[in-house]
Amino acid sequence: MHTQMRKTPRVLILSAIAALTLALAGCGTTTGERTASGAGIGAAVGAGAAAATGGSVTRGAVIGGGVGAATGAATDIRLD
């Protein structure tokens, strides 16, 4: 038996990812906050890139989240 699954339009997915990225962009005064926001932004960008290129959205989110978390943890706020 063949079951046809309905696919979510890419525009909807990319719009949701863009909204999440903008919402998380203002976060991050402590290392933990920067790590969390970096993970969220990275996951959103990774999932969006995978969705746009036809790859695995889950894999893109996991890889992007890991890279974003590492980047967020490695950054330091400099208030001069």
Backbone bond lengths (Angstrom), bond angles and torsions (degrees), N, CA, C in turn:
res aa  C-N    CA-C-N  psi(-1)  N-CA   C-N-CA  omega(-1)  CA-C   N-CA-C  phi
1 M - - - 1.448 - - 1.537 108.66 -
2 H 1.293 115.77 135.02 1.458 121.66 -179.11 1.522 109.46 -103.21
3 T 1.307 115.67 127.63 1.461 120.94 178.01 1.519 108.44 -113.96
4 Q 1.302 115.88 127.65 1.455 120.31 179.32 1.521 108.92 -97.69
5 M 1.329 116.17 125.53 1.458 120.99 179.32 1.521 109.64 -96.67
6 R 1.296 114.97 142.84 1.458 120.17 178.27 1.520 109.01 -84.46
7 K 1.308 116.91 129.30 1.461 121.30 -179.45 1.520 110.29 -93.90
8 T 1.316 115.17 140.50 1.455 120.96 176.02 1.527 108.39 -74.23
9 P 1.321 117.26 133.33 1.467 119.32 179.69 1.531 111.76 -58.70
10 R 1.307 116.01 139.34 1.469 120.83 -179.12 1.515 112.22 -60.66
11 V 1.314 117.31 -33.58 1.464 120.12 179.94 1.525 110.20 -61.47
12 L 1.318 117.25 -41.13 1.458 121.21 178.97 1.523 111.02 -64.96
13 I 1.320 116.71 -44.12 1.463 120.84 179.01 1.521 110.59 -62.43
14 L 1.318 116.89 -48.18 1.463 120.38 -178.33 1.524 111.87 -66.23
15 S 1.329 117.88 -33.76 1.464 120.76 176.69 1.520 111.11 -66.22
16 A 1.322 116.61 -41.89 1.463 120.35 178.11 1.521 111.01 -64.60
17 I 1.312 116.99 -39.93 1.463 121.02 178.61 1.522 110.72 -65.69
18 A 1.317 117.39 -41.75 1.462 120.82 178.47 1.525 111.15 -63.12
19 A 1.329 117.15 -41.48 1.465 120.74 178.63 1.523 111.03 -64.13
20 L 1.328 117.13 -42.26 1.462 121.00 178.45 1.521 110.97 -63.98
21 T 1.315 116.26 -41.57 1.459 120.35 179.39 1.521 111.10 -62.13
22 L 1.317 117.28 -44.19 1.463 120.37 178.74 1.522 111.60 -65.54
23 A 1.322 117.40 -37.93 1.460 120.77 -179.94 1.522 111.44 -66.20
24 L 1.309 116.94 -35.58 1.462 120.44 -178.04 1.525 113.51 -87.30
25 A 1.306 117.49 -12.36 1.462 120.57 -174.78 1.523 113.08 -64.40
26 G 1.318 118.10 -27.33 1.461 120.67 -178.13 1.511 114.35 -85.95
27 C 1.309 118.83 1.50 1.468 122.32 -175.93 1.519 110.94 -87.88
28 G 1.342 115.38 153.82 1.449 118.02 166.60 1.500 119.14 120.50
29 T 1.328 118.63 72.37 1.459 119.96 172.27 1.523 111.56 -103.53
30 T 1.319 118.43 -23.47 1.465 121.52 176.21 1.526 108.78 -110.03
31 T 1.328 115.51 166.51 1.463 119.36 179.12 1.522 110.96 -60.37
32 G 1.330 117.24 -40.88 1.460 120.68 179.08 1.517 112.49 -63.35
33 E 1.330 116.37 -41.14 1.465 120.05 178.73 1.522 111.05 -66.71
34 R 1.330 116.81 -40.69 1.471 119.87 178.81 1.525 110.83 -66.40
35 T 1.335 116.38 -36.60 1.461 120.00 177.14 1.523 110.44 -63.97
36 A 1.333 116.02 -46.43 1.468 120.46 -179.22 1.523 111.83 -65.31
37 S 1.330 116.90 -45.35 1.465 118.45 -179.31 1.528 110.82 -69.36
38 G 1.323 116.91 -35.82 1.464 119.83 175.84 1.516 111.75 -62.60
39 A 1.343 115.88 -40.29 1.465 120.18 178.13 1.523 110.76 -64.45
40 G 1.320 116.66 -42.94 1.466 120.29 179.73 1.514 112.71 -65.09
41 I 1.314 115.46 -45.63 1.460 119.64 179.43 1.527 110.27 -66.03
42 G 1.332 116.42 -43.39 1.465 120.11 178.90 1.519 112.42 -61.48
43 A 1.336 115.99 -42.04 1.466 120.16 178.66 1.519 110.88 -63.85
44 A 1.327 116.37 -41.30 1.463 120.26 179.55 1.525 111.25 -64.92
45 V 1.315 116.18 -45.18 1.465 119.95 179.96 1.528 110.55 -66.41
46 G 1.331 116.64 -42.55 1.464 120.17 178.90 1.517 112.37 -62.24
47 A 1.332 116.30 -44.16 1.466 120.31 178.63 1.524 110.83 -65.35
48 G 1.322 116.22 -40.56 1.467 120.10 178.81 1.513 112.49 -64.43
49 A 1.317 116.19 -42.73 1.462 119.88 178.80 1.523 110.71 -64.38
50 A 1.332 116.16 -41.14 1.465 119.52 179.05 1.526 111.14 -66.27
51 A 1.332 116.88 -41.31 1.466 120.43 179.18 1.525 111.11 -64.17
52 A 1.318 116.47 -39.71 1.458 120.58 -177.94 1.525 112.31 -70.84
53 T 1.335 116.50 -28.06 1.462 119.52 -177.24 1.521 113.29 -102.43
54 G 1.332 116.84 1.29 1.457 120.16 178.29 1.514 114.36 83.23
55 G 1.339 117.34 14.68 1.462 120.90 179.30 1.516 111.74 -87.90
56 S 1.309 116.07 -172.78 1.460 122.31 178.85 1.526 109.18 -76.72
57 V 1.329 116.54 115.95 1.463 121.20 -178.78 1.527 110.20 -63.80
58 T 1.323 116.89 -39.81 1.463 120.34 179.68 1.521 111.01 -63.25
59 R 1.312 116.48 -46.51 1.464 120.05 179.19 1.529 110.52 -62.72
60 G 1.321 117.61 -42.01 1.459 120.78 177.83 1.513 112.16 -61.87
61 A 1.337 116.82 -40.34 1.463 120.79 179.18 1.521 111.48 -66.60
62 V 1.327 116.82 -41.33 1.470 120.29 -179.59 1.524 111.06 -66.08
63 I 1.310 116.89 -46.62 1.467 120.38 179.86 1.526 110.32 -65.48
64 G 1.326 116.89 -47.30 1.466 120.58 178.92 1.514 112.28 -61.51
65 G 1.328 116.90 -39.81 1.461 120.68 178.19 1.514 112.31 -63.44
66 G 1.317 116.56 -41.18 1.466 120.24 178.03 1.514 112.54 -65.13
67 V 1.320 115.86 -44.80 1.468 120.17 178.79 1.528 110.36 -65.36
68 G 1.327 116.79 -42.54 1.462 120.49 179.33 1.515 112.55 -64.65
69 A 1.334 117.29 -40.83 1.467 120.96 178.45 1.523 110.67 -64.09
70 A 1.318 116.83 -43.39 1.463 120.43 179.05 1.526 111.07 -64.02
71 T 1.317 116.12 -41.31 1.464 120.17 178.82 1.520 110.95 -66.14
72 G 1.332 117.03 -44.06 1.462 120.70 178.42 1.514 112.44 -61.88
73 A 1.334 116.78 -40.26 1.462 120.81 179.49 1.523 111.75 -69.04
74 A 1.324 116.75 -30.35 1.460 120.95 -177.09 1.522 113.22 -82.62
75 T 1.320 117.83 -16.42 1.461 120.00 -178.26 1.519 110.69 -82.93
76 D 1.305 115.11 157.29 1.460 121.33 -178.54 1.520 108.30 -135.02
77 I 1.324 115.68 137.19 1.463 119.21 177.76 1.522 108.67 -82.39
78 R 1.288 115.74 127.75 1.468 122.14 177.49 1.519 107.90 -112.96
79 L 1.295 116.31 111.70 1.463 120.98 177.07 1.520 107.93 -107.63
80 D 1.310 115.92 99.02 1.468 120.57 -178.78 1.499 111.22 -95.87
